[in-house]
Amino acid sequence: MRNSRSNIGHLFAWRKIVGEGLGHSTVYLMAKDGSQVRAVLPLAFVKTWWGTRFFVSLPWIDYAGICADSEATAQEIAGYAESLARRRRARFVEYRSIDSIIAGAPIRNDKVTFRLELDRNPEVVWKRFDAKLRNQIRKSEKSGLTVGIFGAERIDDFYGIFCWKMRDLGTPVWGKRFFASIFDELGGSARIVLVFNRNIPIAGGLLLAFKDLLYVPSASSYNEYLKYCPNHALYWQVIKYGCENGYRLFDFGRSTWNSPTFNFKKQWVSPPIQLNWQYALAQSEAIPAMNPDNPKYKTVIAIWRKLPLWLTNFLGPKVIRNFP
């Protein structure tokens, strides 16, 4: 489907990634007019430990909701998704999008993303930054940090840092198989970014590319090295890579309003772009709050942060599949 609003979440490759990496079955809905594709909607069917069943488009991805050539077609495919939810006894359908697609649908507005416009010349982007941000980037360079962009061969380095950071945040980690599936299915569109201190990896990120956009949905660093500004080194390297390779936009990935990651990302580009996650409440009366930001999980998060790393690495992939 040729549509300017299609994004990386609409790739058919996610069917295998979500199935193998997260253990969810998928359904891809499509509206056609003869041979012309007019709308697509990728859906994952999630069944939690406690028996809740729902559809989401898509787990983990920030925006993979309805992509349609008109509002009428979007409403049509949404109606089919809702009837599917009722047949499968799903409590709701969650559409993750940037735009508000479905007129009148309940909506969740607590998530945003940040997109930086790139230029063929990285110096043009550099001059847009304020003095404080430029000084932090320079500090990472003066500290001797180096940055490299790699393929799947460095997943273990990235995943080790990522697991530690997720435990530190009190959040279950996705399994390494999930990230390996991304590389298996997306090939050269996926890369690993690593920041080194004396050849030791201290920060890492997953970099994805689609059309003219670069996207970092996951990034993390060890707290003990934050004084060297490793995250600044990582994002500046990605920005330069994007400029030099002809990409038009860099997406920093989603954040919750006014969270620490939100405040870090807004240094680079402002204002944020609102993410609109809409719902069809097939068997629910209110928008679900099945995410780690829900205050009722505060005690569980505190306990998780104190568990041994080997245990959170083992349990994490089994738990997180319930919170896509």
C-alpha positions as CSV (number, residue, x, y, z in Angstrom):
1,M,0.0,0.0,0.0
2,R,1.4,3.4,-1.1
3,N,0.4,5.8,1.6
4,S,2.4,8.7,3.1
5,R,1.1,7.8,6.6
6,S,2.4,4.2,6.5
7,N,5.2,3.6,9.0
8,I,7.5,0.9,10.1
9,G,4.8,-0.7,12.2
10,H,2.8,-1.5,9.1
11,L,5.5,-3.9,7.7
12,F,4.3,-7.5,7.5
13,A,7.6,-8.5,9.1
14,W,6.1,-7.7,12.5
15,R,3.8,-10.8,12.2
16,K,6.7,-13.1,12.8
17,I,8.5,-10.8,15.2
18,V,5.5,-10.5,17.5
19,G,4.8,-14.2,17.2
20,E,8.3,-15.5,17.8
21,G,9.5,-12.7,20.1
22,L,6.5,-12.0,22.2
23,G,4.3,-15.1,21.7
24,H,1.2,-13.3,20.4
25,S,-0.9,-14.4,17.5
26,T,-1.5,-11.8,14.9
27,V,-4.3,-10.8,12.5
28,Y,-3.7,-8.4,9.5
29,L,-6.8,-6.7,8.3
30,M,-6.9,-5.2,4.8
31,A,-9.5,-3.2,2.8
32,K,-9.2,-3.6,-1.0
33,D,-10.9,-2.1,-4.0
34,G,-10.1,-4.6,-6.7
35,S,-6.3,-4.9,-6.7
36,Q,-5.9,-1.6,-4.9
37,V,-5.2,-1.7,-1.1
38,R,-7.1,1.0,0.6
39,A,-6.4,0.3,4.3
40,V,-4.3,-2.0,6.5
41,L,-4.5,-2.7,10.2
42,P,-2.0,-5.0,12.0
43,L,-3.4,-6.5,15.2
44,A,-1.9,-8.8,17.9
45,F,-4.2,-10.9,20.0
46,V,-3.0,-10.8,23.7
47,K,-4.2,-13.2,26.4
48,T,-3.0,-12.3,29.9
49,W,-2.3,-14.6,32.8
50,W,-5.4,-13.4,34.5
51,G,-7.7,-14.1,31.5
52,T,-8.0,-10.6,29.9
53,R,-8.1,-10.8,26.1
54,F,-7.6,-7.9,23.8
55,F,-6.2,-6.7,20.5
56,V,-3.4,-4.1,20.1
57,S,-1.9,-2.5,17.1
58,L,0.9,-3.3,17.8
59,P,2.7,-4.4,21.0
60,W,5.9,-2.5,21.7
61,I,5.6,-0.3,18.6
62,D,4.6,3.4,19.3
63,Y,2.4,3.8,16.2
64,A,1.0,1.0,14.0
65,G,-2.7,1.8,13.9
66,I,-5.0,2.1,11.0
67,C,-3.4,3.3,7.8
68,A,-6.2,4.2,5.3
69,D,-6.7,6.4,2.2
70,S,-9.8,8.0,3.7
71,E,-11.7,8.6,6.9
72,A,-14.6,6.4,5.6
73,T,-12.2,3.5,4.9
74,A,-10.7,3.9,8.3
75,Q,-14.1,3.7,10.0
76,E,-14.9,0.6,7.9
77,I,-11.9,-1.3,8.9
78,A,-12.3,-0.2,12.5
79,G,-15.8,-1.6,12.5
80,Y,-14.5,-4.9,11.3
81,A,-11.9,-5.0,14.0
82,E,-14.5,-4.3,16.6
83,S,-16.7,-7.2,15.3
84,L,-13.6,-9.4,15.4
85,A,-13.0,-8.4,19.0
86,R,-16.6,-9.4,20.0
87,R,-16.2,-12.8,18.2
88,R,-12.9,-13.5,20.0
89,R,-14.3,-12.3,23.4
90,A,-11.7,-9.5,23.6
91,R,-12.4,-6.7,26.0
92,F,-11.0,-3.9,23.8
93,V,-9.0,-3.0,20.7
94,E,-6.1,-0.6,21.2
95,Y,-5.1,1.5,18.1
96,R,-1.7,3.1,18.5
97,S,-1.3,6.1,16.2
98,I,0.1,9.5,15.9
99,D,-3.1,10.9,14.4
100,S,-6.6,10.6,15.9
101,I,-8.1,8.2,13.3
102,I,-11.4,7.1,14.6
103,A,-14.0,9.8,15.2
104,G,-15.5,9.7,18.7
105,A,-13.4,6.8,20.0
106,P,-12.1,7.0,23.6
107,I,-8.5,8.2,23.5
108,R,-5.4,8.1,25.7
109,N,-3.0,11.0,25.5
110,D,-0.3,10.3,28.1
111,K,2.4,9.3,25.5
112,V,4.4,11.5,23.1
113,T,7.3,11.2,20.8
114,F,9.9,13.7,19.6
115,R,11.0,14.1,16.0
116,L,14.0,16.0,14.9
117,E,14.3,17.4,11.4
118,L,17.7,16.4,9.9
119,D,19.9,18.0,7.2
120,R,22.5,16.6,4.9
121,N,25.0,18.7,6.8
122,P,25.1,17.7,10.6
123,E,26.5,21.2,11.4
124,V,23.1,22.7,10.4
125,V,21.4,20.5,13.1
126,W,24.2,21.2,15.6
127,K,23.6,25.0,15.3
128,R,19.9,24.5,16.3
129,F,20.9,23.1,19.7
130,D,21.2,25.4,22.7
131,A,24.6,26.0,24.4
132,K,23.8,23.6,27.3
133,L,23.1,20.7,25.0
134,R,26.2,21.3,22.9
135,N,28.3,21.4,26.0
136,Q,27.0,18.0,27.2
137,I,27.8,16.5,23.8
138,R,31.3,18.0,23.9
139,K,31.7,16.6,27.4
140,S,31.0,13.1,26.2
141,E,33.7,13.6,23.5
142,K,36.2,15.1,26.0
143,S,35.5,12.1,28.3
144,G,36.9,9.8,25.6
145,L,33.7,8.1,24.8
146,T,33.4,6.5,21.4
147,V,30.4,5.4,19.5
148,G,29.9,2.6,16.9
149,I,26.9,1.4,14.8
150,F,26.8,-2.4,14.3
151,G,24.6,-5.3,13.1
152,A,23.1,-8.2,15.0
153,E,26.6,-9.4,16.1
154,R,26.5,-6.9,19.0
155,I,23.0,-7.8,20.3
156,D,24.5,-9.3,23.5
157,D,26.3,-6.0,24.3
158,F,23.1,-4.0,23.9
159,Y,20.9,-6.5,25.6
160,G,23.1,-6.7,28.7
161,I,22.9,-3.0,29.3
162,F,19.2,-3.0,28.4
163,C,18.4,-5.7,30.9
164,W,20.3,-3.9,33.7
165,K,18.5,-0.6,33.0
166,M,15.0,-2.2,32.9
167,R,15.6,-3.9,36.2
168,D,16.8,-0.6,37.6
169,L,13.5,1.0,36.5
170,G,11.5,-1.8,37.9
171,T,10.2,-2.9,34.5
172,P,10.2,-6.5,33.2
173,V,12.5,-6.9,30.2
174,W,11.6,-8.2,26.7
175,G,13.4,-11.4,25.8
176,K,16.6,-11.4,23.7
177,R,14.7,-13.6,21.1
178,F,12.4,-10.6,20.4
179,F,15.4,-8.4,19.4
180,A,17.0,-11.2,17.5
181,S,13.7,-11.6,15.5
182,I,13.8,-7.9,14.6
183,F,17.2,-8.4,13.0
184,D,16.1,-11.6,11.3
185,E,13.0,-10.0,9.7
186,L,14.1,-6.4,9.1
187,G,17.7,-7.1,8.1
188,G,19.8,-4.1,7.4
189,S,17.0,-1.8,8.5
190,A,17.9,-2.6,12.1
191,R,21.2,-1.6,13.8
192,I,22.8,-1.6,17.2
193,V,24.4,1.6,18.5
194,L,26.9,1.2,21.3
195,V,28.8,3.8,23.4
196,F,32.2,2.7,24.7
197,N,34.4,3.9,27.6
198,R,37.8,2.4,27.0
199,N,36.4,-0.3,24.8
200,I,33.7,-1.3,27.4
201,P,30.1,-0.9,26.3
202,I,28.3,1.5,28.7
203,A,25.3,2.5,26.7
204,G,23.3,1.1,23.8
205,G,20.3,1.6,21.6
206,L,18.3,-0.2,18.9
207,L,18.1,1.8,15.7
208,L,15.4,1.1,13.0
209,A,15.0,2.7,9.6
210,F,11.9,3.1,7.4
211,K,11.5,5.4,4.4
212,D,13.2,8.7,5.3
213,L,13.0,8.2,9.1
214,L,15.4,6.8,11.7
215,Y,13.8,5.6,15.0
216,V,15.3,4.6,18.4
217,P,12.5,2.7,20.3
218,S,14.9,1.4,23.0
219,A,18.0,2.9,24.5
220,S,19.7,2.6,27.9
221,S,23.0,3.2,29.8
222,Y,24.6,2.3,33.1
223,N,24.0,4.8,35.8
224,E,27.6,4.9,37.0
225,Y,28.7,6.4,33.6
226,L,26.0,9.1,33.3
227,K,28.5,11.8,34.5
228,Y,30.2,11.3,31.1
229,C,27.0,12.0,29.1
230,P,26.9,8.6,27.2
231,N,23.2,9.2,26.1
232,H,24.2,12.5,24.5
233,A,27.0,10.7,22.7
234,L,24.6,8.0,21.5
235,Y,21.9,10.3,20.1
236,W,24.4,12.7,18.5
237,Q,26.0,9.8,16.7
238,V,22.6,8.6,15.4
239,I,21.8,12.2,14.3
240,K,25.0,12.5,12.4
241,Y,24.5,9.0,10.8
242,G,21.0,10.1,9.7
243,C,22.3,13.3,8.2
244,E,25.1,11.7,6.4
245,N,22.9,8.9,5.0
246,G,20.1,11.1,3.7
247,Y,17.4,10.6,6.3
248,R,14.9,13.4,6.8
249,L,13.7,12.8,10.4
250,F,14.9,11.2,13.6
251,D,12.3,9.8,16.0
252,F,13.5,9.6,19.6
253,G,10.8,7.1,20.6
254,R,7.9,7.5,23.0
255,S,7.9,8.9,26.4
256,T,5.3,9.7,29.1
257,W,4.6,13.4,29.6
258,N,7.0,15.0,32.1
259,S,8.9,11.8,32.7
260,P,12.8,11.8,33.0
261,T,13.1,10.5,29.4
262,F,10.6,13.2,28.3
263,N,12.8,15.9,29.9
264,F,15.9,14.5,28.3
265,K,14.5,14.3,24.8
266,K,12.9,17.8,24.8
267,Q,16.5,19.2,25.1
268,W,17.0,18.1,21.5
269,V,13.7,19.1,19.9
270,S,10.5,20.8,20.9
271,P,7.5,20.6,21.0
272,P,6.7,17.0,21.5
273,I,4.3,15.2,19.1
274,Q,1.2,13.8,20.7
275,L,0.6,10.0,20.3
276,N,-3.1,9.2,20.1
277,W,-3.9,5.7,21.3
278,Q,-7.6,5.1,20.7
279,Y,-9.9,2.3,21.9
280,A,-12.9,0.3,20.9
281,L,-14.3,-0.8,24.3
282,A,-16.0,-4.1,23.2
283,Q,-16.4,-5.5,26.7
284,S,-14.9,-2.7,28.9
285,E,-16.5,0.4,30.4
286,A,-13.3,2.5,30.6
287,I,-9.9,2.8,29.0
288,P,-7.6,0.1,30.5
289,A,-4.5,1.1,32.5
290,M,-2.4,-2.0,31.9
291,N,1.0,-0.4,31.9
292,P,3.9,0.2,34.4
293,D,2.9,3.9,34.7
294,N,-0.3,2.8,36.6
295,P,0.2,3.9,40.3
296,K,-1.3,0.5,41.5
297,Y,1.9,-1.2,40.3
298,K,4.2,1.1,42.5
299,T,4.8,-1.6,45.1
300,V,5.5,-4.3,42.5
301,I,8.0,-2.0,40.7
302,A,9.8,-1.4,44.0
303,I,10.1,-5.1,44.7
304,W,11.2,-5.8,41.1
305,R,14.1,-3.4,41.4
306,K,15.5,-5.3,44.3
307,L,15.5,-8.7,42.6
308,P,18.7,-10.3,41.4
309,L,19.4,-9.5,37.7
310,W,19.5,-13.2,36.7
311,L,16.0,-13.6,38.1
312,T,14.5,-10.5,36.4
313,N,16.1,-11.6,33.1
314,F,14.4,-15.0,33.5
315,L,11.0,-13.7,34.6
316,G,10.9,-10.6,32.6
317,P,9.9,-12.0,29.2
318,K,7.2,-14.1,30.8
319,V,5.7,-11.1,32.6
320,I,6.1,-8.3,30.0
321,R,4.0,-10.2,27.4
322,N,1.0,-9.3,29.5
323,F,1.8,-5.5,29.2
324,P,2.4,-4.9,25.5
